Amino acid sequence: MAIVDAREMLLEATAGHYAVGAFNITNIIQMEAVVEAAVEKRAPLIVQTSVTPSKFLGRHVLVAVYRALAESAPIPICLHLDHCTDVDYCCRCADSGYTNIMIDASKAPYEENIRQTRQVCEYVHALDGISVEGELGTVSGVEDQVRVAEDEAALCNPDQAVDFVERTGIDLLAPAIGTAHGVYKTANPKVDFERLSRINRILNGNGPRVPLVVHGGTGLPPDTVRKLVALGGSKFNVSTNLKHILIDTTFQYISAHRDQYNPGKLDAAVKDAIRAGVAGWIDLLGSAGKAA
């Protein structure tokens, strides 16, 4: 039950009108904390790594830790490669044991996006047990090596969604709907709810077929998150929030314990903070108890 790809758990989420939290981690402590929170909440889970951490820590190391944690967990857990722009590296991570791969060719012209995304799908699906996420339109902000200026962002064209899905073979679609990576500069980000709703009706109106992904979760008001989930977002990415918790907790702990040199206590403080933050997201997304 524990080691799975993303497709089946997200089809269930789409049918059940909740979202699975997809949490970007940058180290092993974060991965452990995310898994512990999901186990406590009996929630399905997607652990994500961006390209830079996967290269820095080593994709084989991350997969080994993921498997060790997931094999003993009573919940389904997926390991996802997020926003990879390199077709070859997507394939290498699939070879290593990632169970969901995102090829992000969204900044390329439409036909080139289709070509690269289809290339990854054909390779990855031949390995069995691995799903693929593609992006249509571009999400603004910074996510690892992907930088998209606000004036460069383009929202997903709902009329292209079916064509993109059918010609690429993707399992999950990340449509650009106005959300952004990083921290929002306004308390009320302009999110195109109707665009998400229309895409969901087109793709999943006759039953769950292609789960939809919401990028840029950090900083969205809770009511906005709930509405995005209700309108069809079934994979909800959270990255910046976990980075802030990691750095802020580290700073606060060191500032309060300047005479201590016990890395284990610092690690425990960070893990506790991450676990609490992830638990809050799971409750907000409505996935608590869905793995029971």
C-alpha positions in Angstrom: 0.0 0.0 0.0 2.8 2.4 0.8 4.9 2.8 -2.3 2.6 4.1 -5.1 2.5 6.5 -8.0 0.3 9.6 -7.9 -2.4 8.7 -10.4 -4.6 6.3 -8.4 -4.5 8.3 -5.2 -5.4 11.5 -7.1 -8.2 9.9 -9.0 -9.7 9.0 -5.6 -9.1 12.5 -4.4 -10.9 13.9 -7.5 -13.9 11.6 -6.9 -13.9 12.5 -3.2 -13.5 16.2 -3.6 -10.4 16.6 -1.5 -6.8 17.2 -2.3 -3.6 15.3 -1.5 -0.8 17.5 -0.1 2.4 17.4 -2.2 5.2 18.7 0.0 8.5 19.8 -1.3 11.4 18.8 1.0 15.0 19.8 0.8 16.5 17.4 3.4 15.9 14.0 5.1 14.6 15.6 8.3 11.9 17.3 6.4 11.0 14.1 4.6 10.7 12.3 7.9 8.5 15.1 9.4 6.2 15.1 6.3 5.7 11.3 6.5 5.1 11.3 10.2 2.5 14.0 9.9 0.7 12.1 7.2 0.8 8.9 9.1 -0.6 10.6 12.2 -3.4 12.1 10.1 -4.0 8.9 8.1 -3.7 10.9 4.9 -2.3 9.9 1.5 0.9 11.7 0.8 3.1 13.0 -2.0 6.7 13.8 -1.1 8.3 16.2 -3.6 11.8 17.2 -4.4 12.9 19.8 -6.9 15.8 19.2 -9.2 18.4 21.0 -7.1 17.9 19.0 -3.9 17.7 15.7 -5.8 21.1 16.4 -7.4 22.7 17.8 -4.2 21.6 14.9 -1.9 21.6 12.4 -4.8 18.5 10.9 -6.4 19.5 7.4 -5.3 19.9 8.5 -1.7 16.5 10.2 -1.7 14.8 7.2 -3.2 16.4 4.9 -0.6 15.2 7.0 2.3 11.7 7.3 0.7 11.5 3.5 0.3 12.7 2.9 3.9 10.0 5.3 5.2 7.2 4.3 2.9 7.6 0.6 3.2 6.8 0.7 6.9 4.1 3.4 6.6 0.4 2.4 6.7 -0.5 5.0 4.1 0.1 5.4 0.4 3.2 7.6 -0.3 4.4 8.8 -3.7 7.9 10.4 -4.4 7.5 13.1 -7.0 10.1 15.0 -9.0 8.9 18.6 -9.4 9.4 21.1 -12.2 12.1 19.2 -14.1 12.8 20.9 -17.4 15.4 18.3 -18.6 13.9 15.3 -20.4 16.9 13.1 -19.7 17.0 13.9 -16.0 13.3 13.1 -15.8 14.1 9.7 -17.2 17.0 9.2 -14.8 14.9 9.9 -11.8 12.3 7.5 -13.0 15.0 4.8 -13.4 16.2 5.6 -9.8 12.7 5.0 -8.3 10.8 8.2 -8.2 7.1 7.3 -8.6 5.8 10.5 -10.2 7.7 12.7 -12.6 6.8 16.3 -13.7 8.2 17.4 -17.0 7.9 21.1 -17.1 8.2 22.2 -20.8 5.6 24.9 -20.2 7.8 27.8 -21.3 8.4 26.2 -24.7 6.0 26.7 -27.6 2.9 24.5 -27.4 4.1 21.9 -29.9 7.5 21.6 -28.3 5.8 21.2 -24.9 3.8 18.4 -26.3 6.9 16.7 -27.9 9.0 16.8 -24.7 6.1 15.8 -22.4 5.2 12.9 -24.7 8.8 11.8 -24.8 8.9 11.6 -21.0 5.6 9.8 -20.8 6.6 7.1 -23.3 9.8 6.4 -21.4 8.4 6.5 -17.9 5.2 4.5 -18.6 7.3 1.7 -20.1 8.8 1.3 -16.6 5.4 0.6 -15.0 4.3 2.0 -11.7 5.2 5.6 -12.4 2.9 8.5 -13.4 3.7 11.7 -15.2 2.6 15.3 -14.6 2.7 18.0 -17.3 2.1 21.7 -17.3 0.0 23.8 -19.6 0.4 27.6 -19.3 3.1 28.9 -17.0 3.0 29.6 -13.3 4.8 32.8 -12.3 7.4 33.0 -9.6 10.5 31.0 -8.7 10.6 27.2 -8.1 14.1 25.8 -7.9 15.7 26.4 -11.3 12.4 27.6 -13.0 11.9 31.3 -13.0 8.9 32.9 -14.6 8.3 36.7 -14.4 4.7 37.8 -13.8 4.5 39.4 -17.2 5.7 36.2 -18.8 3.1 33.9 -17.2 0.4 32.6 -19.4 -2.8 31.0 -18.1 -3.9 27.6 -19.3 -6.1 27.6 -22.4 -9.0 25.3 -21.4 -9.7 24.5 -25.0 -6.2 23.0 -25.4 -6.5 20.8 -22.3 -8.0 17.8 -24.0 -5.6 18.0 -26.9 -2.6 18.3 -24.6 -3.7 15.4 -22.5 -4.4 13.1 -25.4 -1.3 13.9 -27.4 1.1 13.7 -24.5 -0.4 10.8 -22.5 0.1 12.6 -19.2 -1.6 11.2 -16.0 -1.9 14.6 -14.2 -2.3 18.1 -15.5 -1.0 21.3 -13.9 -3.0 24.1 -15.5 -1.7 27.7 -14.9 -4.7 29.5 -13.3 -3.0 32.5 -11.7 -1.4 31.0 -8.7 2.4 31.7 -8.2 5.4 30.1 -6.7 7.0 31.8 -3.7 5.3 34.3 -1.5 2.3 36.4 -2.8 2.8 40.1 -2.8 -0.9 40.7 -2.1 -3.3 39.3 0.5 -5.8 38.6 -2.3 -4.0 36.9 -5.2 -5.9 36.9 -8.5 -6.8 33.3 -9.1 -8.9 32.3 -12.0 -11.4 30.0 -10.3 -13.7 29.8 -13.4 -10.7 28.6 -15.5 -10.0 25.8 -13.1 -13.6 24.8 -12.9 -14.0 24.8 -16.7 -10.9 22.7 -17.2 -12.1 20.2 -14.6 -15.5 20.0 -16.3 -13.9 19.4 -19.6 -11.5 16.6 -18.4 -13.4 15.1 -15.5 -17.0 16.0 -16.0 -18.0 12.4 -16.8 -15.9 11.0 -14.0 -12.3 11.3 -12.8 -9.9 11.0 -15.7 -7.0 13.4 -15.3 -6.4 14.8 -11.8 -5.6 18.5 -11.7 -2.6 20.0 -9.9 -2.5 23.4 -8.1 1.0 24.9 -7.9 1.8 27.9 -5.6 0.0 26.9 -2.4 2.0 29.0 0.0 0.3 32.2 1.1 -3.1 31.5 -0.3 -5.9 32.3 2.1 -7.6 29.2 3.5 -10.9 30.0 1.8 -9.1 30.2 -1.5 -7.5 26.8 -0.9 -10.8 25.3 -0.1 -12.4 26.7 -3.2 -9.6 25.5 -5.4 -10.1 22.0 -4.0 -13.8 22.1 -4.4 -13.4 23.2 -8.0 -11.2 20.2 -8.9 -7.7 20.7 -7.6 -6.7 17.3 -6.2 -2.9 17.7 -5.9 -1.9 20.7 -3.9 1.8 21.7 -4.0 3.4 23.3 -0.9 7.1 24.3 -1.0 7.9 27.8 0.2 6.0 27.4 3.5 8.2 24.4 4.4 11.4 26.3 3.6 10.2 29.2 5.8 9.4 26.9 8.7 12.8 25.2 8.4 14.8 28.4 8.3 12.7 30.4 10.8 12.7 27.5 13.3 16.5 27.0 13.0 17.0 30.8 13.6 14.7 30.9 16.6 16.2 27.8 18.2 19.8 28.9 17.8 18.9 32.4 19.0 17.3 31.0 22.1 20.0 28.4 22.8 23.2 30.2 21.9 25.2 28.2 24.4 24.1 24.8 23.1 25.9 22.7 20.5 23.6 19.7 20.2 22.5 19.2 16.5 20.0 16.6 17.6 17.9 19.0 19.6 18.0 21.5 16.7 16.9 18.7 14.3 14.1 17.7 16.7 12.8 21.3 16.9 12.8 21.6 13.1 11.0 18.3 12.7 8.3 19.2 15.2 7.6 22.5 13.5 7.5 20.9 10.0 5.2 18.1 11.2 2.8 20.6 12.8 2.8 22.7 9.6 2.1 19.8 7.4 -0.7 18.5 9.7 -2.4 21.9 9.3 -2.2 21.6 5.5 -3.6 18.1 5.5 -6.6 19.3 7.6 -7.2 22.2 5.2 -7.0 20.1 2.1 -9.5 17.6 3.5 -7.3 14.5 3.1 -7.1 13.5 6.8 -8.5 10.0 7.3 -8.6 9.3 3.6 -6.0 6.6 3.8 -7.8 4.7 6.5 
